[in-house]
């Protein structure tokens, strides 16, 4: 797929004027369609000048509150606001009959079909304008009329999303074909090693804060190039904790539940983040969770507006913080690997995102279809599809130097058996975690598990009673492996408290301490002499013999103890 010279006469053929007219007629019957979120439409969708002008007039009338547009409305608006358009439509040539015919022929029940036809032709024109060859989809220069008609019929049957995915896949294939291997892939041991050591000295390889300060100790934080898989049981706040992570990374100010006030982000720096959801409405469901996380006010109280004066002030301030925070949201229930490659590239290029949260990964029709094409129609199994997705997400994290965390659902066996707290807890594919740097599953503690730690809780009566346990069974490159972080969380306002850590046999790990990651920026120079900014973690003490973080966060947080059954 290379660049092509655009013939303007050929370009004009990439348009269905009948579809254009039908859409314009429907818009006059129901101007509210102009601003429909389901059917977004723009003047650029129309290649013919008169069609484009008429759409812009309809758009203006719709914005002024028109419920139905007549010929008289069109003529009056043009006479008052667009004299040149008025002359073109009603003096140089009389288009009155044409406009009346548009209204008469319109049928709102068929609007969706013709709307999609208009969009598909517009998409191909945009591709041609950018110099890309679209002949594989539709070649309007084809002289064989029978062949051209077959191609048109197939084009009209193909959803626009499939056409977009076709070009996305071709672009990715070309990129990967000509991409050069990095120093990580091909190198001579010792090359540039002094520069590497110096970079560690100036900017230790640590990441941003996660939800848990115990995890930050064990994993060195949410690092660039890192891929995390977390499987969460129902009721443990899969989406909510994902949103909390977004706010931790991107909000410059957050409510402190301990001090009861807004405070600057304790990490000291924020980054743009992207959230890709698969099931929850971004506006009505995700946005309220963001405000609740920032403000510390219960989400239900926000939704019902059952707020005290102080809470309303906090919510209003939370909204202002949200507006200035570089948090980007997308919803895509039917994704594939190409979607993630293209979306991440777009947001890294346009917004310089440093992290991606995926809520959640599972086999989708597009994902299965994409993998089926890769293996040329061979029998496709779910575990193969998801393993490929895991591989691609790790590659994306490395390629674009971002942190990626993906949530998965829990298997039924793990729900029934508290002993299954490793890769066996992943629904659909145990191998999902094979490409991950960090893998864990999160459950509410079972009755049996609580009994294992009961004596420790009895010895610490002021300690919050854990209602959630993160079972970390994989920590690539970490100094702690196979441990359990016991936590307390409030899914109403996303408050999260680390309580204690045990090993896999429920023995308390006093050795693992909480750490408070903090950063400042330093300027480094790469091998080309270009200055770059690096984040440096401060205020952390290391054991010179083991290299372990020794700093312990002061324990000042107390919560009333909940009742426990023996």
PyMOL commands that set and color helices and strands:
alter all, ss='L'
color gray80, all
select helices_A, chain A and resi 8-12+17-29+31-35+43-45+49-63+71-81+83-90+96-105+108-129+145-157+160-178+193-202+213-219+238-250+282-295+299-304+309-324+337-351+365-374+382-400+412-416+423-425+430-435+447-452+454-459
alter helices_A, ss='H'
color red, helices_A
select strands_A, chain A and resi 227-232+253-256+261-264+273-277+327-331+355-359+403-408+438-443+468-475+483-490+495-503+519-525+531-537
alter strands_A, ss='S'
color yellow, strands_A
deselect
rebuild
show_as cartoon
